[in-house]
Every structure is written in C-alpha cells, then in structure tokens.
Amino acid sequence: MWSEVQAVQVMAWRMLQRLKSEGWPQDLLDMLYLDDETLIWAKATGEGEDKEAEDFHKDVNGVRIEAGDTVVLIKDLNVKGGGFTAKRGTAVRNVSLDHDNTNYIEGKVNGQTIVIITEYVKKS
C-alpha cells in the first residue's frame, strides 16, 4: 500500500476493502492516501460499495425482477393450502416483491395470490 506504483495502491485498497469486516484493515484504509484518479480506478469494480445496494430480487438467470414484472414458472410447484399445482410455463403477471426476503415474490396463479421462490421463475 506504500508503493508509488498506482496499480499496487489500487490492489492494496481493493484487498483492504474486502477484508474490512475483520476490523484491522480499517486502520490501514484510514492511513492510505489515493489521489482522485487512482481512487476512481480502485472503485471501478464496485469494491467498497454498500452491500445492501447489491441485494435485489433476481430470477434463475440472475436477471433483476422489479415490482409489476411478468415472470414464468420453470418448474411445477405444489401450492400448499391452495390444493393445486402451478404448472411449469405459467405466466405470473404483475408480481409484487417481498421486501424482507429477496428470495420471495408474490403473484396470482389460478386466482390465488401465492408466494413464489425466485429460483423457480424466469423473467419474461
């Protein structure tokens, strides 16, 4: 981190950002000085950004799901308490998101609102 080579400074900053949760790297980050251009270069990969910004609902292919989107089931799903099976290929329109858990979305299938695990859908 004390090198005058910018690439070494950038890699040191990125590695310290990854280890920041350990506690001790924060002291080194506080001592590390990077000029504005080097800091922009270091942050270009997304290191040091807030992890909560990365949490979002995504389908089986990693595509972001937003409220109001239409998704398609990729697997037959037994609906507990509903007494039916949601068939593969069924389009679920106007989904809503579960803000407490990014693995769940809600949508209507056969007239009933059900909770669907996002790994069983793909965005259409």
MIKOLPA-127679 format. One record per residue (C-alpha): residue number from 1; chain; z, x, y; residue in one letter. Coordinates in pm, 1 decimal, padded with zeros to 6 digits. Each point is the difference from the previous one (the first is absolute). Layout:
% MIKOLPA-127679
<pt><vofi>NUM</vofi><vexmi>A</vexmi><zz>Z</zz><xx>X</xx><yy>Y</yy><sero>a</sero></pt>
...
This chain:
% MIKOLPA-127679
<pt><vofi>1</vofi><vexmi>A</vexmi><zz>00000.0</zz><xx>00000.0</xx><yy>00000.0</yy><sero>m</sero></pt>
<pt><vofi>2</vofi><vexmi>A</vexmi><zz>00038.8</zz><xx>00300.2</xx><yy>00230.3</yy><sero>w</sero></pt>
<pt><vofi>3</vofi><vexmi>A</vexmi><zz>-00354.1</zz><xx>00120.6</xx><yy>-00062.9</yy><sero>s</sero></pt>
<pt><vofi>4</vofi><vexmi>A</vexmi><zz>-00242.9</zz><xx>00018.5</xx><yy>00289.4</yy><sero>e</sero></pt>
<pt><vofi>5</vofi><vexmi>A</vexmi><zz>-00276.6</zz><xx>-00133.7</xx><yy>-00222.7</yy><sero>v</sero></pt>
<pt><vofi>6</vofi><vexmi>A</vexmi><zz>-00046.1</zz><xx>-00369.5</xx><yy>00080.8</yy><sero>q</sero></pt>
<pt><vofi>7</vofi><vexmi>A</vexmi><zz>-00088.9</zz><xx>-00095.5</xx><yy>-00357.9</yy><sero>a</sero></pt>
<pt><vofi>8</vofi><vexmi>A</vexmi><zz>00330.4</zz><xx>00144.3</xx><yy>-00123.2</yy><sero>v</sero></pt>
<pt><vofi>9</vofi><vexmi>A</vexmi><zz>00190.4</zz><xx>-00187.2</xx><yy>00272.5</yy><sero>q</sero></pt>
<pt><vofi>10</vofi><vexmi>A</vexmi><zz>-00173.4</zz><xx>-00325.9</xx><yy>-00095.3</yy><sero>v</sero></pt>
<pt><vofi>11</vofi><vexmi>A</vexmi><zz>00078.1</zz><xx>00041.6</xx><yy>-00370.4</yy><sero>m</sero></pt>
<pt><vofi>12</vofi><vexmi>A</vexmi><zz>00362.7</zz><xx>00089.0</xx><yy>00076.5</yy><sero>a</sero></pt>
<pt><vofi>13</vofi><vexmi>A</vexmi><zz>00035.7</zz><xx>-00310.0</xx><yy>00220.3</yy><sero>w</sero></pt>
<pt><vofi>14</vofi><vexmi>A</vexmi><zz>-00156.0</zz><xx>-00223.2</xx><yy>-00269.0</yy><sero>r</sero></pt>
<pt><vofi>15</vofi><vexmi>A</vexmi><zz>00221.1</zz><xx>00137.5</xx><yy>-00277.7</yy><sero>m</sero></pt>
<pt><vofi>16</vofi><vexmi>A</vexmi><zz>00313.4</zz><xx>-00037.1</xx><yy>00212.8</yy><sero>l</sero></pt>
<pt><vofi>17</vofi><vexmi>A</vexmi><zz>-00100.0</zz><xx>-00360.2</xx><yy>00077.5</yy><sero>q</sero></pt>
<pt><vofi>18</vofi><vexmi>A</vexmi><zz>-00031.0</zz><xx>-00072.5</xx><yy>-00372.2</yy><sero>r</sero></pt>
<pt><vofi>19</vofi><vexmi>A</vexmi><zz>00344.5</zz><xx>00147.0</xx><yy>-00065.9</yy><sero>l</sero></pt>
<pt><vofi>20</vofi><vexmi>A</vexmi><zz>00167.2</zz><xx>-00156.2</xx><yy>00304.7</yy><sero>k</sero></pt>
<pt><vofi>21</vofi><vexmi>A</vexmi><zz>00200.0</zz><xx>-00243.6</xx><yy>-00212.2</yy><sero>s</sero></pt>
<pt><vofi>22</vofi><vexmi>A</vexmi><zz>00193.7</zz><xx>00296.8</xx><yy>-00145.8</yy><sero>e</sero></pt>
<pt><vofi>23</vofi><vexmi>A</vexmi><zz>00170.8</zz><xx>00050.3</xx><yy>00336.0</yy><sero>g</sero></pt>
<pt><vofi>24</vofi><vexmi>A</vexmi><zz>-00032.4</zz><xx>00373.6</xx><yy>00053.2</yy><sero>w</sero></pt>
<pt><vofi>25</vofi><vexmi>A</vexmi><zz>-00369.7</zz><xx>00000.2</xx><yy>00103.0</yy><sero>p</sero></pt>
<pt><vofi>26</vofi><vexmi>A</vexmi><zz>00080.4</zz><xx>-00201.7</xx><yy>00312.2</yy><sero>q</sero></pt>
<pt><vofi>27</vofi><vexmi>A</vexmi><zz>00173.9</zz><xx>00304.5</xx><yy>00152.5</yy><sero>d</sero></pt>
<pt><vofi>28</vofi><vexmi>A</vexmi><zz>-00311.0</zz><xx>00211.0</xx><yy>-00057.6</yy><sero>l</sero></pt>
<pt><vofi>29</vofi><vexmi>A</vexmi><zz>-00225.4</zz><xx>-00271.7</xx><yy>00141.4</yy><sero>l</sero></pt>
<pt><vofi>30</vofi><vexmi>A</vexmi><zz>00214.9</zz><xx>-00008.3</xx><yy>00313.1</yy><sero>d</sero></pt>
<pt><vofi>31</vofi><vexmi>A</vexmi><zz>-00052.6</zz><xx>00376.4</xx><yy>00042.6</yy><sero>m</sero></pt>
<pt><vofi>32</vofi><vexmi>A</vexmi><zz>-00372.6</zz><xx>-00005.8</xx><yy>-00074.4</yy><sero>l</sero></pt>
<pt><vofi>33</vofi><vexmi>A</vexmi><zz>-00226.4</zz><xx>-00007.2</xx><yy>00304.3</yy><sero>y</sero></pt>
<pt><vofi>34</vofi><vexmi>A</vexmi><zz>-00362.1</zz><xx>-00108.1</xx><yy>-00033.9</yy><sero>l</sero></pt>
<pt><vofi>35</vofi><vexmi>A</vexmi><zz>-00235.9</zz><xx>-00035.6</xx><yy>00294.2</yy><sero>d</sero></pt>
<pt><vofi>36</vofi><vexmi>A</vexmi><zz>-00159.2</zz><xx>-00342.0</xx><yy>00045.9</yy><sero>d</sero></pt>
<pt><vofi>37</vofi><vexmi>A</vexmi><zz>-00328.1</zz><xx>00085.5</xx><yy>-00174.7</yy><sero>e</sero></pt>
<pt><vofi>38</vofi><vexmi>A</vexmi><zz>00177.1</zz><xx>00148.1</xx><yy>-00301.6</yy><sero>t</sero></pt>
<pt><vofi>39</vofi><vexmi>A</vexmi><zz>00236.4</zz><xx>-00297.3</xx><yy>-00024.6</yy><sero>l</sero></pt>
<pt><vofi>40</vofi><vexmi>A</vexmi><zz>-00295.2</zz><xx>-00242.5</xx><yy>00002.9</yy><sero>i</sero></pt>
<pt><vofi>41</vofi><vexmi>A</vexmi><zz>-00158.0</zz><xx>00206.9</xx><yy>-00277.4</yy><sero>w</sero></pt>
<pt><vofi>42</vofi><vexmi>A</vexmi><zz>00324.8</zz><xx>-00006.2</xx><yy>-00198.5</yy><sero>a</sero></pt>
<pt><vofi>43</vofi><vexmi>A</vexmi><zz>00031.6</zz><xx>-00378.2</xx><yy>00032.1</yy><sero>k</sero></pt>
<pt><vofi>44</vofi><vexmi>A</vexmi><zz>-00364.7</zz><xx>-00063.1</xx><yy>-00095.7</yy><sero>a</sero></pt>
<pt><vofi>45</vofi><vexmi>A</vexmi><zz>00093.4</zz><xx>-00073.4</xx><yy>-00364.0</yy><sero>t</sero></pt>
<pt><vofi>46</vofi><vexmi>A</vexmi><zz>00265.0</zz><xx>-00254.4</xx><yy>00092.5</yy><sero>g</sero></pt>
<pt><vofi>47</vofi><vexmi>A</vexmi><zz>00297.5</zz><xx>00227.4</xx><yy>-00069.2</yy><sero>e</sero></pt>
<pt><vofi>48</vofi><vexmi>A</vexmi><zz>00307.7</zz><xx>-00089.0</xx><yy>00200.3</yy><sero>g</sero></pt>
<pt><vofi>49</vofi><vexmi>A</vexmi><zz>-00097.3</zz><xx>-00362.3</xx><yy>00054.6</yy><sero>e</sero></pt>
<pt><vofi>50</vofi><vexmi>A</vexmi><zz>00243.7</zz><xx>-00280.0</xx><yy>-00069.9</yy><sero>d</sero></pt>
<pt><vofi>51</vofi><vexmi>A</vexmi><zz>-00013.1</zz><xx>-00095.8</xx><yy>-00369.2</yy><sero>k</sero></pt>
<pt><vofi>52</vofi><vexmi>A</vexmi><zz>00054.6</zz><xx>-00369.8</xx><yy>00079.1</yy><sero>e</sero></pt>
<pt><vofi>53</vofi><vexmi>A</vexmi><zz>-00339.6</zz><xx>-00003.0</xx><yy>00166.0</yy><sero>a</sero></pt>
<pt><vofi>54</vofi><vexmi>A</vexmi><zz>-00148.8</zz><xx>00084.1</xx><yy>-00341.3</yy><sero>e</sero></pt>
<pt><vofi>55</vofi><vexmi>A</vexmi><zz>00152.6</zz><xx>-00302.6</xx><yy>-00171.8</yy><sero>d</sero></pt>
<pt><vofi>56</vofi><vexmi>A</vexmi><zz>-00252.5</zz><xx>-00279.5</xx><yy>-00024.4</yy><sero>f</sero></pt>
<pt><vofi>57</vofi><vexmi>A</vexmi><zz>-00126.9</zz><xx>-00250.4</xx><yy>-00253.8</yy><sero>h</sero></pt>
<pt><vofi>58</vofi><vexmi>A</vexmi><zz>-00288.2</zz><xx>00138.9</xx><yy>-00203.8</yy><sero>k</sero></pt>
<pt><vofi>59</vofi><vexmi>A</vexmi><zz>-00205.0</zz><xx>-00127.2</xx><yy>-00289.7</yy><sero>d</sero></pt>
<pt><vofi>60</vofi><vexmi>A</vexmi><zz>-00067.8</zz><xx>00170.5</xx><yy>-00332.1</yy><sero>v</sero></pt>
<pt><vofi>61</vofi><vexmi>A</vexmi><zz>-00264.0</zz><xx>00220.4</xx><yy>00167.8</yy><sero>n</sero></pt>
<pt><vofi>62</vofi><vexmi>A</vexmi><zz>00226.0</zz><xx>00104.2</xx><yy>00287.6</yy><sero>g</sero></pt>
<pt><vofi>63</vofi><vexmi>A</vexmi><zz>-00173.6</zz><xx>-00223.4</xx><yy>00256.2</yy><sero>v</sero></pt>
<pt><vofi>64</vofi><vexmi>A</vexmi><zz>00231.1</zz><xx>-00138.5</xx><yy>00266.1</yy><sero>r</sero></pt>
<pt><vofi>65</vofi><vexmi>A</vexmi><zz>00078.3</zz><xx>-00372.8</xx><yy>-00030.1</yy><sero>i</sero></pt>
<pt><vofi>66</vofi><vexmi>A</vexmi><zz>00068.0</zz><xx>-00190.7</xx><yy>00321.8</yy><sero>e</sero></pt>
<pt><vofi>67</vofi><vexmi>A</vexmi><zz>00141.5</zz><xx>-00350.2</xx><yy>00048.5</yy><sero>a</sero></pt>
<pt><vofi>68</vofi><vexmi>A</vexmi><zz>-00276.7</zz><xx>-00257.1</xx><yy>-00032.6</yy><sero>g</sero></pt>
<pt><vofi>69</vofi><vexmi>A</vexmi><zz>-00220.4</zz><xx>00211.9</xx><yy>-00227.5</yy><sero>d</sero></pt>
<pt><vofi>70</vofi><vexmi>A</vexmi><zz>-00161.9</zz><xx>-00124.7</xx><yy>-00318.3</yy><sero>t</sero></pt>
<pt><vofi>71</vofi><vexmi>A</vexmi><zz>00078.3</zz><xx>00181.4</xx><yy>-00324.9</yy><sero>v</sero></pt>
<pt><vofi>72</vofi><vexmi>A</vexmi><zz>-00124.6</zz><xx>-00040.6</xx><yy>-00357.0</yy><sero>v</sero></pt>
<pt><vofi>73</vofi><vexmi>A</vexmi><zz>00223.0</zz><xx>00018.3</xx><yy>-00308.5</yy><sero>l</sero></pt>
<pt><vofi>74</vofi><vexmi>A</vexmi><zz>-00098.3</zz><xx>00279.9</xx><yy>-00237.5</yy><sero>i</sero></pt>
<pt><vofi>75</vofi><vexmi>A</vexmi><zz>00218.5</zz><xx>-00119.8</xx><yy>-00288.1</yy><sero>k</sero></pt>
<pt><vofi>76</vofi><vexmi>A</vexmi><zz>00111.4</zz><xx>-00331.5</xx><yy>-00151.6</yy><sero>d</sero></pt>
<pt><vofi>77</vofi><vexmi>A</vexmi><zz>00350.3</zz><xx>-00066.1</xx><yy>00135.1</yy><sero>l</sero></pt>
<pt><vofi>78</vofi><vexmi>A</vexmi><zz>00256.4</zz><xx>-00232.2</xx><yy>-00158.0</yy><sero>n</sero></pt>
<pt><vofi>79</vofi><vexmi>A</vexmi><zz>00161.8</zz><xx>-00191.7</xx><yy>00284.6</yy><sero>v</sero></pt>
<pt><vofi>80</vofi><vexmi>A</vexmi><zz>00370.7</zz><xx>-00033.9</xx><yy>-00072.5</yy><sero>k</sero></pt>
<pt><vofi>81</vofi><vexmi>A</vexmi><zz>00125.9</zz><xx>-00348.7</xx><yy>00081.8</yy><sero>g</sero></pt>
<pt><vofi>82</vofi><vexmi>A</vexmi><zz>-00352.1</zz><xx>-00118.6</xx><yy>00071.9</yy><sero>g</sero></pt>
<pt><vofi>83</vofi><vexmi>A</vexmi><zz>-00102.0</zz><xx>-00076.2</xx><yy>-00355.0</yy><sero>g</sero></pt>
<pt><vofi>84</vofi><vexmi>A</vexmi><zz>-00348.1</zz><xx>00148.2</xx><yy>00031.1</yy><sero>f</sero></pt>
<pt><vofi>85</vofi><vexmi>A</vexmi><zz>-00188.1</zz><xx>00327.5</xx><yy>-00017.1</yy><sero>t</sero></pt>
<pt><vofi>86</vofi><vexmi>A</vexmi><zz>-00182.8</zz><xx>00129.4</xx><yy>00305.2</yy><sero>a</sero></pt>
<pt><vofi>87</vofi><vexmi>A</vexmi><zz>-00330.7</zz><xx>00120.4</xx><yy>-00140.5</yy><sero>k</sero></pt>
<pt><vofi>88</vofi><vexmi>A</vexmi><zz>-00166.6</zz><xx>00331.6</xx><yy>00070.8</yy><sero>r</sero></pt>
<pt><vofi>89</vofi><vexmi>A</vexmi><zz>-00265.2</zz><xx>-00034.5</xx><yy>00270.7</yy><sero>g</sero></pt>
<pt><vofi>90</vofi><vexmi>A</vexmi><zz>00187.0</zz><xx>-00273.0</xx><yy>00188.3</yy><sero>t</sero></pt>
<pt><vofi>91</vofi><vexmi>A</vexmi><zz>-00035.5</zz><xx>00042.1</xx><yy>00376.2</yy><sero>a</sero></pt>
<pt><vofi>92</vofi><vexmi>A</vexmi><zz>00323.2</zz><xx>-00035.1</xx><yy>00194.5</yy><sero>v</sero></pt>
<pt><vofi>93</vofi><vexmi>A</vexmi><zz>-00077.9</zz><xx>-00078.4</xx><yy>00362.8</yy><sero>r</sero></pt>
<pt><vofi>94</vofi><vexmi>A</vexmi><zz>00214.7</zz><xx>00038.4</xx><yy>00308.3</yy><sero>n</sero></pt>
<pt><vofi>95</vofi><vexmi>A</vexmi><zz>00271.5</zz><xx>00214.6</xx><yy>-00159.0</yy><sero>v</sero></pt>
<pt><vofi>96</vofi><vexmi>A</vexmi><zz>00328.5</zz><xx>00065.7</xx><yy>00174.5</yy><sero>s</sero></pt>
<pt><vofi>97</vofi><vexmi>A</vexmi><zz>00196.2</zz><xx>00323.6</xx><yy>-00023.7</yy><sero>l</sero></pt>
<pt><vofi>98</vofi><vexmi>A</vexmi><zz>00354.3</zz><xx>00056.6</xx><yy>-00120.6</yy><sero>d</sero></pt>
<pt><vofi>99</vofi><vexmi>A</vexmi><zz>00141.9</zz><xx>00217.7</xx><yy>00277.3</yy><sero>h</sero></pt>
<pt><vofi>100</vofi><vexmi>A</vexmi><zz>00295.4</zz><xx>00114.4</xx><yy>-00213.1</yy><sero>d</sero></pt>
<pt><vofi>101</vofi><vexmi>A</vexmi><zz>-00211.7</zz><xx>00136.3</xx><yy>-00285.0</yy><sero>n</sero></pt>
<pt><vofi>102</vofi><vexmi>A</vexmi><zz>-00351.4</zz><xx>00142.2</xx><yy>00035.3</yy><sero>t</sero></pt>
<pt><vofi>103</vofi><vexmi>A</vexmi><zz>-00069.6</zz><xx>-00069.0</xx><yy>-00368.9</yy><sero>n</sero></pt>
<pt><vofi>104</vofi><vexmi>A</vexmi><zz>00003.4</zz><xx>-00379.6</xx><yy>00044.9</yy><sero>y</sero></pt>
<pt><vofi>105</vofi><vexmi>A</vexmi><zz>-00233.0</zz><xx>-00246.9</xx><yy>00167.4</yy><sero>i</sero></pt>
<pt><vofi>106</vofi><vexmi>A</vexmi><zz>00001.6</zz><xx>-00380.8</xx><yy>-00004.7</yy><sero>e</sero></pt>
<pt><vofi>107</vofi><vexmi>A</vexmi><zz>-00291.2</zz><xx>-00234.3</xx><yy>-00043.9</yy><sero>g</sero></pt>
<pt><vofi>108</vofi><vexmi>A</vexmi><zz>-00101.0</zz><xx>-00339.8</xx><yy>-00135.9</yy><sero>k</sero></pt>
<pt><vofi>109</vofi><vexmi>A</vexmi><zz>-00139.6</zz><xx>-00032.1</xx><yy>-00351.3</yy><sero>v</sero></pt>
<pt><vofi>110</vofi><vexmi>A</vexmi><zz>-00060.2</zz><xx>-00346.3</xx><yy>-00150.7</yy><sero>n</sero></pt>
<pt><vofi>111</vofi><vexmi>A</vexmi><zz>00171.9</zz><xx>-00155.5</xx><yy>00302.4</yy><sero>g</sero></pt>
<pt><vofi>112</vofi><vexmi>A</vexmi><zz>00323.6</zz><xx>00195.4</xx><yy>-00047.7</yy><sero>q</sero></pt>
<pt><vofi>113</vofi><vexmi>A</vexmi><zz>00120.5</zz><xx>00290.3</xx><yy>00210.9</yy><sero>t</sero></pt>
<pt><vofi>114</vofi><vexmi>A</vexmi><zz>00076.5</zz><xx>00295.0</xx><yy>-00225.8</yy><sero>i</sero></pt>
<pt><vofi>115</vofi><vexmi>A</vexmi><zz>00115.4</zz><xx>00356.9</xx><yy>00047.7</yy><sero>v</sero></pt>
<pt><vofi>116</vofi><vexmi>A</vexmi><zz>-00253.3</zz><xx>00253.7</xx><yy>-00124.5</yy><sero>i</sero></pt>
<pt><vofi>117</vofi><vexmi>A</vexmi><zz>00054.0</zz><xx>00369.6</xx><yy>-00065.3</yy><sero>i</sero></pt>
<pt><vofi>118</vofi><vexmi>A</vexmi><zz>-00258.4</zz><xx>00195.7</xx><yy>00199.3</yy><sero>t</sero></pt>
<pt><vofi>119</vofi><vexmi>A</vexmi><zz>-00098.4</zz><xx>00220.3</xx><yy>-00294.5</yy><sero>e</sero></pt>
<pt><vofi>120</vofi><vexmi>A</vexmi><zz>-00163.8</zz><xx>-00306.9</xx><yy>-00160.0</yy><sero>y</sero></pt>
<pt><vofi>121</vofi><vexmi>A</vexmi><zz>-00235.0</zz><xx>-00079.8</xx><yy>00288.2</yy><sero>v</sero></pt>
<pt><vofi>122</vofi><vexmi>A</vexmi><zz>-00296.7</zz><xx>00150.1</xx><yy>00176.2</yy><sero>k</sero></pt>
<pt><vofi>123</vofi><vexmi>A</vexmi><zz>-00109.3</zz><xx>-00084.2</xx><yy>00350.0</yy><sero>k</sero></pt>
<pt><vofi>124</vofi><vexmi>A</vexmi><zz>-00327.6</zz><xx>-00186.0</xx><yy>00020.8</yy><sero>s</sero></pt>
